[in-house]
């Protein structure tokens, strides 16, 4: 069956007239807005005929049908599907290897950095980064205590309520909101 063997103008006009009649009935029952939507949909068949979209859609459908029937019965096309699958698998495998290689190199760089930092340890057994970390974790002291004296001092007693850091304004705002609501 070809495109020219179907009378498209009477078909499109009939669908448009049927849609307009149904839109009038919708107007009587539901109101103007649903009826306007119905009129909009009703005008689409005649618009598709006048613009040539029906012929274009017919040709697209016929091409897909021809491709499908030729595809089902062609061993060469099935071999093409196999080769496409192999190409996709190789592509994915190559991408995974690159990601693993990058992760492996970053781990090696981290290990090399740790090995170079090891000789820089002091007599007390703490490197510069360890001293900085220890000074930062001493929450109760206002002045930093050197690492040598910090090990000999007793640990401060934990108070019931520790003050939040001064630079945490967002948390302070959230706490105020929760306090106002009684939470």
Residue pairs with C-beta under 8 A, 6 or more apart in sequence:
3 55
3 58
3 59
8 49
8 54
8 55
9 49
11 45
12 45
12 46
12 48
12 49
12 54
13 45
13 46
13 49
15 42
15 45
15 46
16 42
16 43
16 45
16 46
18 42
19 38
19 39
19 41
19 42
19 43
19 45
20 39
20 42
22 38
22 42
23 35
23 36
23 38
23 39
23 42
24 35
26 34
26 35
26 38
27 34
27 35
27 38
47 53
48 54
48 57
70 77
71 77
117 127
117 129
118 127
120 127
120 128
121 127
122 131
122 147
124 147
124 148
124 151
126 134
126 147
130 147
131 146
131 147
134 147
134 150
135 144
135 145
135 147
135 150
138 144
138 145
138 150
139 162
140 156
141 156
145 153
164 171
164 172
